[in-house]
Amino acid sequence: MQREAFSNFIQTFYKSIKMFGLKDTTTYYQYCPMAFGKEWAFWLSETEEIRNPYFGDMMLKCGETKEIIGVD
C-alpha cells in the first residue's frame, strides 16, 4: 500500500515540478516497467544511478531514466 501511495504522490509531485521548475538542482525522473504487475511506476531521484524503490534489493537496478529535469 505504501508503494502505491508513493507512486500516486510522485505523479502529482512530477506535475508540480514541471509546472514550477527546480532551482539549482538536477532531478532524474525514472521508470520501472515491472512495478504493480507490469503496470509501470515512476520515481524521482537525485542521482542518475537506478535505485528502484518498488522492489527493494530484489530488483534494485531495474528501470531507466525517462527524463532529466533541472540544471543543464
Beta strands, then each sheet from edge to edge (+ up, - down):
strand 1: 26-32
strand 2: 41-45
strand 3: 64-70
sheet 1: 2+ 1- 3+
end
